[in-house]
Amino acid sequence: MNPPESFSSFLLQKGYRSATICQHERYALQYLAFISGMEPQAATYNDVLAFAETLRLEGNSVNLINRKLLSIRHYYKYLQHFDRSVRNPASGIRIRGSRRKVVGGLIPFEELEILYQDYVVTDNRSLRNKAILGLIIYQGLTADELKRLEVGNLNLREGKVQVPGSRHSNGRILTLMAHQILDLQQYLLTVRPAILNEPTDQLFVSMEGSLNIKASLLHLFKALKKLNPSVINAGLIRQSVIAHWLKSNNLRQVQYIAGHRYVSSTERYKASMLEDLKKQLSLFHPLKNGFEYI
């Protein structure tokens, strides 16, 4: 791919000063030298991680590495300007000074299915909670998505749930398991009408009819932890589910069903399955938009 104008000309048109343009050019060339022998558009999220890890081992400061990553992002925007099919593998990558592991301690999906089966329904509360648990395990919904679901998002006749998008995630339509449909139907017909205090479209409400279900989720996970001590919160289950999906689906498919805005968010789970990248994944994490939605 040979764009009709240079990287510096592109940056100049964007209004950058000459000193800034020179810096971006220099850092982009350093990256291109690192991936020498590979077309830039063929580079992946893991290639950018490897470049950043090399910079760290060479003694570059966190701020300097982040500036170089910014230059890489600008370079790929330059390529995308002439070819919209080019993907930006540096999108959303930033280093912080403190170490924080991104993906780890995952629960095998078989254990999650056993968890769902072992959660016994004894009353209205546990029936509602089992409906919630099914959406976490089989559709990988976040706590925020559970709060935002409305009755109209369910299509039980077709066995589908429409998950609304947000500034952190993409909307998508997901398939329900047969046993989930029965749980959700019973919740809608018997439990929800019994606990509602006032009319609302929100699907899940507390046992007192409140729209705030944070306490409800805390109680649910206290009960789940008794069944499986590895289960901490909805986020850990979601991470485990996404890693499971990647074993039988391609990256773009998982990006869609997970609701990730950027494919780099999905790639983190792929990378976490490789032993030789575990150290790198403990050093990097995406910016806020991606990090809050794993």
C-alpha positions as CSV (number, residue, x, y, z in Angstrom):
1,M,0.0,0.0,0.0
2,N,1.5,3.3,-1.1
3,P,-0.6,6.3,-0.1
4,P,-0.6,9.2,-2.6
5,E,0.8,11.7,0.0
6,S,3.3,11.4,2.8
7,F,2.6,10.9,6.5
8,S,4.0,14.4,7.2
9,S,1.7,16.0,4.6
10,F,-1.2,14.2,6.2
11,L,-0.3,15.5,9.7
12,L,0.3,19.0,8.3
13,Q,-3.3,19.0,6.9
14,K,-4.5,18.1,10.3
15,G,-3.0,21.2,11.7
16,Y,0.0,19.8,13.6
17,R,3.1,21.9,14.1
18,S,6.4,21.0,12.4
19,A,8.1,19.9,15.6
20,T,5.2,17.6,16.4
21,I,5.1,16.2,12.9
22,C,8.8,15.4,13.1
23,Q,8.3,13.6,16.4
24,H,5.4,11.5,15.0
25,E,7.4,10.7,11.9
26,R,10.5,9.6,14.0
27,Y,8.4,7.4,16.3
28,A,6.4,5.9,13.5
29,L,9.7,5.0,11.7
30,Q,10.9,3.3,14.9
31,Y,7.8,1.2,15.0
32,L,8.1,0.3,11.2
33,A,11.7,-0.7,11.8
34,F,10.5,-3.0,14.6
35,I,7.9,-4.8,12.3
36,S,10.4,-4.8,9.4
37,G,9.4,-7.4,6.8
38,M,5.7,-7.1,7.6
39,E,3.2,-4.8,5.9
40,P,1.9,-2.2,8.5
41,Q,-1.7,-3.2,7.7
42,A,-0.9,-6.8,8.6
43,A,0.4,-6.0,12.1
44,T,-1.8,-7.0,15.1
45,Y,-2.5,-5.8,18.6
46,N,0.1,-8.3,19.9
47,D,2.7,-6.8,17.5
48,V,2.1,-3.4,19.1
49,L,2.3,-5.0,22.6
50,A,5.6,-6.6,21.7
51,F,6.9,-3.2,20.4
52,A,5.8,-1.5,23.7
53,E,7.3,-4.2,25.8
54,T,10.6,-3.9,23.9
55,L,10.6,-0.2,24.6
56,R,10.0,-0.9,28.3
57,L,12.9,-3.3,28.5
58,E,15.1,-0.8,26.8
59,G,14.4,1.6,29.7
60,N,11.9,4.0,28.0
61,S,9.7,5.8,30.5
62,V,5.9,5.2,30.6
63,N,5.3,8.7,29.2
64,L,7.7,8.2,26.3
65,I,6.2,4.8,25.4
66,N,2.7,6.3,25.4
67,R,3.9,9.1,23.1
68,K,5.3,6.5,20.7
69,L,2.0,4.6,20.9
70,L,0.2,7.8,20.0
71,S,2.4,8.2,16.9
72,I,1.5,4.7,15.9
73,R,-2.2,5.4,16.2
74,H,-1.7,8.6,14.0
75,Y,0.2,6.5,11.5
76,Y,-2.7,4.0,11.1
77,K,-5.2,6.9,10.9
78,Y,-3.1,8.1,8.0
79,L,-3.3,4.7,6.3
80,Q,-7.0,4.5,7.0
81,H,-7.5,7.9,5.3
82,F,-6.7,6.2,2.0
83,D,-8.0,2.7,2.8
84,R,-10.9,2.3,5.2
85,S,-10.3,-1.4,5.5
86,V,-7.0,-0.9,7.4
87,R,-7.4,-1.8,11.1
88,N,-5.6,0.2,13.8
89,P,-3.9,-2.4,16.0
90,A,-2.8,0.4,18.4
91,S,-6.3,1.6,19.1
92,G,-7.0,1.9,22.8
93,I,-3.6,0.8,24.1
94,R,-2.0,2.8,26.9
95,I,0.5,2.0,29.7
96,R,0.1,3.0,33.3
97,G,2.8,3.2,35.8
98,S,1.3,0.6,38.1
99,R,0.9,-3.0,37.1
100,R,-2.6,-4.5,36.7
101,K,-3.4,-7.8,35.2
102,V,-6.1,-7.5,32.5
103,V,-7.4,-11.1,32.1
104,G,-6.6,-13.9,34.6
105,G,-8.1,-16.5,36.9
106,L,-10.7,-17.5,34.3
107,I,-13.3,-20.1,35.2
108,P,-13.8,-23.1,32.8
109,F,-17.1,-22.8,31.0
110,E,-18.0,-26.3,32.1
111,E,-17.9,-25.0,35.7
112,L,-20.1,-22.1,34.8
113,E,-22.8,-24.4,33.4
114,I,-22.6,-26.5,36.5
115,L,-23.0,-23.3,38.5
116,Y,-26.2,-22.5,36.6
117,Q,-27.6,-26.0,37.1
118,D,-26.8,-26.0,40.8
119,Y,-28.4,-22.6,41.5
120,V,-31.8,-23.9,42.8
121,V,-35.0,-21.8,42.4
122,T,-37.0,-21.8,45.6
123,D,-38.9,-18.5,45.5
124,N,-39.4,-15.3,43.4
125,R,-36.0,-13.9,44.3
126,S,-34.1,-17.0,43.2
127,L,-36.2,-17.3,40.0
128,R,-35.3,-13.7,39.1
129,N,-31.7,-14.3,39.9
130,K,-31.5,-17.4,37.8
131,A,-32.9,-15.4,34.8
132,I,-30.1,-12.9,35.4
133,L,-27.5,-15.6,35.9
134,G,-28.4,-17.1,32.5
135,L,-27.9,-13.8,30.7
136,I,-24.5,-13.4,32.3
137,I,-23.3,-17.0,31.6
138,Y,-24.8,-17.6,28.1
139,Q,-24.8,-14.1,26.6
140,G,-21.9,-12.6,28.6
141,L,-23.9,-9.5,29.7
142,T,-22.2,-6.9,32.0
143,A,-23.9,-5.6,35.2
144,D,-24.5,-2.3,33.4
145,E,-26.2,-4.0,30.5
146,L,-28.4,-6.0,32.9
147,K,-29.5,-2.7,34.5
148,R,-30.3,-1.2,31.1
149,L,-32.3,-4.1,29.6
150,E,-36.0,-3.3,29.0
151,V,-38.9,-5.7,28.6
152,G,-39.1,-4.8,24.9
153,N,-35.5,-6.0,24.4
154,L,-36.8,-9.6,24.8
155,N,-38.3,-11.5,22.0
156,L,-39.1,-14.9,23.6
157,R,-41.0,-16.1,20.6
158,E,-37.9,-15.9,18.5
159,G,-35.6,-16.7,21.4
160,K,-33.6,-13.5,21.1
161,V,-32.5,-10.6,23.3
162,Q,-31.5,-7.2,22.0
163,V,-28.7,-5.7,24.0
164,P,-28.7,-1.9,23.7
165,G,-25.4,-0.2,22.9
166,S,-23.8,2.5,25.0
167,R,-20.7,4.7,24.8
168,H,-18.7,1.8,26.1
169,S,-20.2,-1.0,24.0
170,N,-21.9,-1.9,20.8
171,G,-25.5,-3.1,20.7
172,R,-26.2,-6.6,19.4
173,I,-28.9,-9.3,19.1
174,L,-28.1,-12.6,20.8
175,T,-29.7,-16.0,20.9
176,L,-31.2,-17.3,24.1
177,M,-30.9,-20.9,25.3
178,A,-34.2,-22.9,25.5
179,H,-34.0,-23.2,29.3
180,Q,-33.4,-19.4,29.6
181,I,-36.6,-18.7,27.7
182,L,-38.6,-20.6,30.2
183,D,-36.9,-18.8,33.1
184,L,-37.4,-15.4,31.6
185,Q,-41.1,-16.1,30.7
186,Q,-41.9,-17.2,34.2
187,Y,-40.1,-14.1,35.6
188,L,-42.1,-11.8,33.2
189,L,-45.4,-13.4,33.9
190,T,-45.3,-14.0,37.7
191,V,-42.3,-12.5,39.5
192,R,-41.9,-9.1,37.9
193,P,-45.6,-8.0,38.2
194,A,-45.6,-9.1,41.8
195,I,-42.6,-6.9,42.8
196,L,-43.2,-3.8,40.7
197,N,-44.0,-0.7,42.7
198,E,-44.6,1.6,39.7
199,P,-44.7,1.3,35.9
200,T,-41.3,0.9,34.3
201,D,-39.9,-0.6,31.1
202,Q,-36.8,-1.8,33.0
203,L,-36.6,-5.6,32.8
204,F,-35.0,-6.4,36.2
205,V,-36.0,-4.7,39.4
206,S,-35.2,-5.3,43.1
207,M,-37.5,-7.4,45.3
208,E,-38.8,-4.0,46.7
209,G,-39.5,-2.8,43.1
210,S,-36.5,-0.5,43.0
211,L,-34.8,0.2,39.7
212,N,-31.4,0.0,41.4
213,I,-30.4,-3.7,41.2
214,K,-26.9,-3.3,42.6
215,A,-27.8,-4.9,45.9
216,S,-29.6,-7.7,44.1
217,L,-26.5,-8.6,42.2
218,L,-24.4,-8.5,45.3
219,H,-26.8,-11.0,47.0
220,L,-26.7,-13.2,43.9
221,F,-22.9,-13.4,43.9
222,K,-22.7,-14.1,47.6
223,A,-24.9,-17.1,46.9
224,L,-22.9,-18.1,43.8
225,K,-19.6,-17.9,45.7
226,K,-20.9,-20.5,48.1
227,L,-21.5,-22.9,45.2
228,N,-18.1,-22.0,43.5
229,P,-15.5,-19.9,45.5
230,S,-13.9,-18.9,42.2
231,V,-16.9,-16.8,41.2
232,I,-16.3,-13.2,42.3
233,N,-18.5,-11.0,40.1
234,A,-20.2,-10.7,36.8
235,G,-17.1,-9.3,35.2
236,L,-15.1,-12.5,35.9
237,I,-17.8,-14.6,34.5
238,R,-17.9,-12.4,31.4
239,Q,-14.2,-12.7,30.9
240,S,-14.4,-16.5,31.2
241,V,-17.3,-16.6,28.7
242,I,-15.4,-14.5,26.1
243,A,-12.3,-16.7,26.4
244,H,-14.6,-19.7,25.9
245,W,-16.2,-18.2,22.8
246,L,-12.8,-17.6,21.2
247,K,-12.1,-21.3,21.2
248,S,-14.8,-22.0,18.6
249,N,-15.5,-18.6,17.0
250,N,-13.3,-16.2,15.0
251,L,-12.2,-12.8,16.4
252,R,-14.9,-10.7,14.5
253,Q,-17.7,-13.0,15.6
254,V,-16.6,-12.7,19.3
255,Q,-16.2,-9.0,19.0
256,Y,-19.9,-8.8,17.9
257,I,-21.4,-11.0,20.5
258,A,-19.3,-9.5,23.2
259,G,-20.3,-6.0,22.2
260,H,-16.7,-4.7,22.0
261,R,-16.3,-1.4,20.2
262,Y,-12.7,-2.3,19.2
263,V,-11.4,-5.6,18.0
264,S,-8.3,-4.9,20.2
265,S,-10.5,-5.5,23.2
266,T,-11.3,-8.9,22.0
267,E,-7.7,-9.7,21.0
268,R,-6.7,-9.3,24.7
269,Y,-8.6,-12.4,25.5
270,K,-7.0,-14.3,22.6
271,A,-3.6,-13.2,23.8
272,S,-4.3,-14.1,27.4
273,M,-4.6,-17.7,26.2
274,L,-1.0,-17.8,25.1
275,E,1.5,-18.4,27.9
276,D,4.3,-16.4,26.4
277,L,2.1,-13.2,26.5
278,K,1.0,-13.4,30.1
279,K,3.7,-11.0,31.3
280,Q,2.9,-8.5,28.6
281,L,-0.8,-8.6,29.4
282,S,-0.1,-7.8,33.1
283,L,1.6,-4.6,32.0
284,F,-0.9,-3.2,29.5
285,H,-4.5,-2.3,29.5
286,P,-6.8,-0.2,27.2
287,L,-8.0,3.3,27.8
288,K,-11.1,3.9,29.9
289,N,-13.6,3.3,27.1
290,G,-12.3,-0.3,26.6
291,F,-11.2,-1.1,30.1
292,E,-14.5,-0.6,31.7
293,Y,-16.0,-3.1,29.3
294,I,-14.1,-6.4,29.6
